[in-house]
Amino acid sequence: MLSEFPAGVIEKMEPSFIHRLDLFRAKLGRKVFPSPLEGGWIRTGGSETSRHFIGADGNHRLSDAGDVFPDCDLFYAMTVAIQCGFTGIGLYFDTQRNGKPWPMLHLDTRPGQLTIWTRKAGEYETIHPRPDGDFFKQVSSK
């Protein structure tokens, strides 16, 4: 699995996140392709609130976020991610893998309550927690 990640990334990742990612892969029972981009795991620029952010000098903190391409239905992968204890889950419908459209799953272990969002055509929408407090009403109304 280590060879699947960009060089130098694993050393800057929270070990508990990598363990949880291994659990996710085992529980999912499907292939999971880690993002080949360094920025899918660690970032030294951009938003300091990103769970990928490790500081401009790379020594601020360890990353507890990663982007993966599961080889299955994204909703199923999301439910397994919740079972594995990920607390930040993004469903990205505007991504590619090997030059072909392929949905991506962002996973992180942010502190606090579970947060789930989507991104379609570069537009983000939080689906949990809902501003109106009713996730299931939102899902069933579409």
C-alpha positions, 0 to 999 in steps of 0.5 A: 500500500505504501507504494501507492502514495506519492513519495514523501507523503506517508511520513507527513500523515497521521498514523491513525488516519492511515490505519483507519484508511486500511480498515476502510479498504478492508471493510469496503471489500473493493479496490480503492485507489489513492490519489496520485497527487501529493495535494490529495494528501498533504498541502503546504499552501492554501487554506489553513483550515484544510485537513490536508494542510501541514503548514508552509514549512511542512512541520505545522501538523500531520495531515489527517485527510486523503482523497481516494477513488473507490471502485464501487458506488460512492454512496456505499463507500460513504456509508462504509467510511462513516462506519470506519469513523471518518468525520469529514466525508466529501463526495466529489462528482467532478473528478477524473482518474486516468483521464476518465470521469471517476467520482472521488471520496475525500476522507478525514478525521476532523474533530467534532460532528460528522460533516458530509458535503458534495462537489459538482462542477466545482460547487460545494454543498453541505448535506450533513449537518443540514442548515435546516437540521433535516438531512433525510428530508433533503435526500427524500425531496430530490 
